């Protein structure tokens, strides 16, 4: 119980700091909406060629954009840890009675919730502007969003452990995010990519997230909860496994 209280105290402090950080709003919320609005119409012909005659293009664009920009939450988590060093507070945190589970859990909770919020808001905007439908229902969408958030948090904690400066974090996140997103199919249907990219795409966690979101938006798996959840379980399982491995 004490660990939970300590984690919530750290979360509240991160929330207070995050409210003043305009980069969070710009990168996680504003930029995805702008890119979605510009890119979605260009994706419609590709979906029509795949047999989705009623598609608007957002069904292809939104999963890729959602996953691409959610990965930037890795950097926000790493920044939240690294900024403690110039403030001379990191050693104090570690020396405090709080457990490391509480410290890292409290630091991770805000990025975790931000990714889920980002996915829900982006889906609402896509539905409002482009008429995108959740063919697999809301529970499956939330479950996959939570799995994506867990992977993002695990990757952010790993980066904070492996790298030694904010500059390194920024460089690795920028390059890695676009590379993993490209391999996962964020910039267009993988069916039209070179064969070697299609072959190695399964090694990108983003592939499983994007594929799961496309299943939710495009495939008629039914709106009932159980079949819909079963349809995205493989992708969600891979994301959770990757997050746990990176966290450990």
N, C-alpha and C positions, 0 to 999 in steps of 0.2 A: 504493500500500500504506500509506503514511504517513497519507493522508487517511482511509482505512478505520480505522486504529488510533485516530486522533484522534476520529472519529465514535463509535467504540465506547466510548472513554473518557468522552465527554460523555453517551452513553446510560447508562452505568453510574452516572454522577453523578445523572442524572435519575431513574433507577430507585431510587437510594438516597433521594432526596428524596420521590419519589412514594409510597414505602412508608409514609411518615408522614402522608400526606394522605388522611384518611378520606373526603373529598368525592369522590374518584375512585371508591372502592368504592360509595359511596351512590348517586351519579348514574349511573354506567355499569353497575352490576350489581344493586344492591338495588331501586332504584325501577322499572326495567323489569320485573322479575319480579313485583312487587306489582301494577303496572298491568295486566300481561298476565293475571294471575289474576283480577282484577276485571272486565276488559273482555271477555275472550274469549267467555264465554257469550252476551253480548248481540249478538255478531256472527254467531252461528250461523244465526238466521232469514234474514239477508240472503244468506248463502252458499247456503242451501237454496233460496231463491227463484231463485238463479242456476243451479241445477241440481246443486250439490254436495251431494247428499243425505246423504253420510256425513261431512260436515264437522263439526268440533267448535266452530268459531268462532275457534280459535287461528290457523288458517291465514290469516285476514284480519287479526286483531289483531296477531300477532307481527311480520309485516313492517313494519307502520307503527310499532309501538313500538320495534323494533330500530333502524330508521332514525332515528326521532325522537331517541332518547337517544344514539345514536352521534354525532350532530351536536354534542353538548356537549363532545366531545373537541376540537373547534375551540378552545373557550375554554381548556382545559387546556394546549394548545400555546401559545396566545397568552400565557397567564399565565406559562408557563415562560420565555418571552422577556422579558416586562415585569418580572418579579421581579428580573432581573439589574440593573435600573437603581437601585432603592433599595439594593441590596447593593453598588453601585459596582463591579460586576464585568463589566458589558457592554462597556465600552470596553477593559478588559483582554483580554477574549476576542477582540475585533476586532483588537487590536494584537498578539495572540500569533501565533506562527508557523503556527497552524492556519488552514486555508482556510475560507472562508465555507461551502463545500459541506459540510465536516466539521462545522462549528458547527450549521448548520441541519439537516443530515442527522441528527446525533446528537440534537438536540432533537426531531425529528419521529418518530424510530423508536419511542419509547415510546407515543405516542398511536396510531400506526399499528398496533402490535401489540395494544394494548388494544382497539381497535375489532374486530379479527379475533377476539380472545379473547371479547369480549362476544357476538358473533354465534354463535360455537360453543357457548358456555355457555347462551345463551338458547334455542338450538335444542335442546340436550340437555334442558333443563328442560321445554320445550314437549312434547317427545317423551315424557318421563317422566310428566308430569301429565296431558296432554291426548291423548296417543297420536298426535301429529303425525308424519307420515312424510315423508322426503325422497324425493319421487317422481322427482326428477331426479338423485339421487346426490350424494355428498359433494363430489367435485371441483368441480362447478358451483357449489355453495354457497360453498366456500372462495374460488373465483375471484371471485365477485360480492362477497363480504365484503372481499376485498383491494382491489377497485376502489372500494368505498365508503370504505374506510380511506384510500385515496390521495386521493380527493376531499376527505375531511375534513381531511387534513393540508394539502392545498393551500389550502383555505379558511382554516384556522388561520394559516398563514403570511401569507396576504393580509391578514387582519384585523390581524395584528401590524404590518404595514407601513402600512396605511391609517389605523389609529386611533392615538390618542395617549395613552390611559390605560386602566387596568384597568376603570374604571367604564364607559367607552365599549364596551369589549369585552363586558362582562357584559350591557349593555343590548342591543347589536346581536345577540349570540348568542341571548339569550332570545327576542327578538321575531322575529328571522330564522328561528330553528329551528322555531318553531311555525307561522310563515307558510309556509315551504317545505314542511314536513311536511303541513300542511293541504291545500295545493295538490297535493301528491303523492298524497293519498289515505290518509294515516295515520290519520284519524279515522273512516273508513268507506268503503265502495265508492264510487268516483267516479261509477258509474252512477246513484247516487241524489243526486248533488250538482247544484247549478244548472248549466245548460248553459255559462255563461260560465267557470265554474271548470274544467269538463271541457275546454274549448277551450284554456285557457292552462296547464293542468297539465303539458303536455309541456315547458314552459320551466323547470320545477323539477327539478333533479338528483334530488331525492328520489323523484319519480315513477318514474324509471327504476330506481332501487334497489328500491322497493316492488313495482313491476310484475315485476321479475326474481325477487324472493323469492316472490311469489305464484305465478309460473310453476313454480318449483321445488317448491312445496308442494302445488299444486292441479292443475296440468295434467299429463296422462299423456304426457309427452314421452319416457318410457322411462328406465330406470336406467343404461343404458350411457353411457359417458363422453362420446363425441363428440356424439350428438344433444342431450344435456343441456347441454353447454357451448355448442353452437351456439344453443340456445334463449335463453340469457341473454347472449350476446355483444353484442347491440345496446345493452342497458342498461349492461353493464360498460364498453363502449366510450365511451358518453356520459359516465359517471362519471370514467373515466380522462382523457378529453379536458378535462373541466371542471377536474379537479385540476391538470393540466399548465398550462392557461391561467392559473389562479389562482396557481400556484407561480411562473410566469414574470413 
